[in-house]
Amino acid sequence: MTQLTRDHLDSSGPLLLVPDAVLLPEGPADGHAVVVADGLFRAVGPAGELARTHPGLDAVTLPGHLLMPGFVDAHHHLTQSFGSALAFGEPSEIFRRVWVPLEGALDEESAYAAAKLAALEALRGGFTTVTDAGTRADVDVDIVASAARDAGIRCVLGLVCNDVAGDPATAAEDSASTPTVLEGAEKHLARYDGDPLIHASLAVSIPEAATSATLHRTARLAAEAGAIVQIHVNEHLAGVERSLVRHGLRPLEHLHRIGALGPQLLAAHATLLTPRELTLLADTGTAVSYNPVASAWKGNAVAPATAMAERGIRFGLGTDGTRGDGFRLADAAEFAQRIAYGLATGDSSCGAGWTWLEHATAGGADAVGLGARTGTVAEGLAADFLLVDLTTPELALSRDVPWELVRRGNRDQITAVFVAGELRLWRGLPTGWDGPAFVRQAARLARAAVEKAPITRVHPTSMAARQGSIAR
């Protein structure tokens, strides 16, 4: 069969998919195919060979399409989606003025809707995995898990393990809440054993939000469980200075001293790194979520991702909830390196296209602890993948597919999104549930939550600012 329709793909049985090309770790492979069954890639190889070894399957040809791994968002805040329109033009540490108040205004219904809305946007942008850094909403974190599961996206789900209340600058190095926090962490890590889509992780908002004992213990709990701990590290200059005043060490150095660095740690942002801290990351196997759009929107520095790649530091790409388009994220990752570092040194490549595709997929999966499960089109891994239309004007004149996907790809070229072998999105719309109706419901809940939350914005809207400028 040659006509690509939803009916050919939306099947509960095994599928033999024959696209024009498959994006493998070594690059695009023409004439290849995959067999998808029971949520996994059961076979990957030359189309003719797979047709011979699977005679009982009718080949579904996918003319004009590339089959590639789904994107992995290494850093997200799913319950912050209601505030996405409030984040423009705001200075750093926006979490204190917008995100904490907003999430505090969410109840179970609105937290679920916010998380599902973020998951839908992620799917539309080609993300098959999102890494949630923990909600501050006063709801059971299983609300977020349910939203991700119902949307059909894979989720690394953080549980916030802060045990420092009040001003961290004057807080004691012990806390009465520590035993309760650690007990909750252990239960959370066991809660989703066997869940096909939800993978438990721990989270600490910033190093100063937890005692040294909790930072050390959560690291050990995650390492023992094969999970990760997510911490915003070295993101803002103010946070670095607070750590220097309190500990005499920068945040990453402090985490190293107390034994919290290692393969189980995912350091979010890490925009402000000294050469010594790069060495610490490389030596300990600590992973980083490089979030270039968040750096641009909030005025942060840009993490030295090309240097990380050269040093062998593990890292993925994260949206931080800015916008859910995997192709635009990969483009931003390369572009930010070019502006921040490449122009000053005459580096016209800045990692080239493949670097950013790799860290948006396999590298991201590794960084969030799922490298053995997803991120690559390979036999035995989860069938989390995209079908990308190569016949569009942007991609039809193909000479270097990785570069073209990074520079000219966008969500409009995604025909289908599969997670765990199931069709979750077809031509921009979710399968199995009414996406447009849900978005209308979420918009109503968002307006009510924003009106209720004590949000403080530094800047007016763009039109208010324009009118003020005209009045002057």
Buried (B, 14 or more C-beta within 10 A) or exposed (E): EEEBEEEBBBEEEBBBBBBBBBBBEEEBBEBBBBBBBEBBBBBBBEBEEBBEEBEEBEBBBBEBBBBBBBBBBBBBBBBBBBBBEBBEBBEBBBBEBBBBBBBBBBBEEBBBBBBBBBBBBBBBBBBBBBBBBBBBBEBEBBBBBBBBBBBBBBBBBBBBBBBBEEEBEEBEEEBEBBEEBBEBBBEBBEBBEEEBBBBBBBBBBBBBBBBBBBBBBBBBBBBEBEBBBBBBBBBBBEBBEBBBEBBEBBBBBBBBBBBBBBBBBBBBBBBBBEEEBBEBBBEBBBBBBBBBBBBBBBEBBBBBBBBBBEBEBBBBBBBBBBBBBBBBBBBBBBBBBBBBBBEEEEEEEBBBBBBBBBBBBBBBBBBBBBBEBBBBBBEEBBBBBBBBBBEBEBBEEBEBBBBBBBBBBBBBBBBBBBBBBBBBBBEEBBBEEEBEEBBEBBEEBBEEBBEBBEBEBEEEEEEEEEEEEEEE
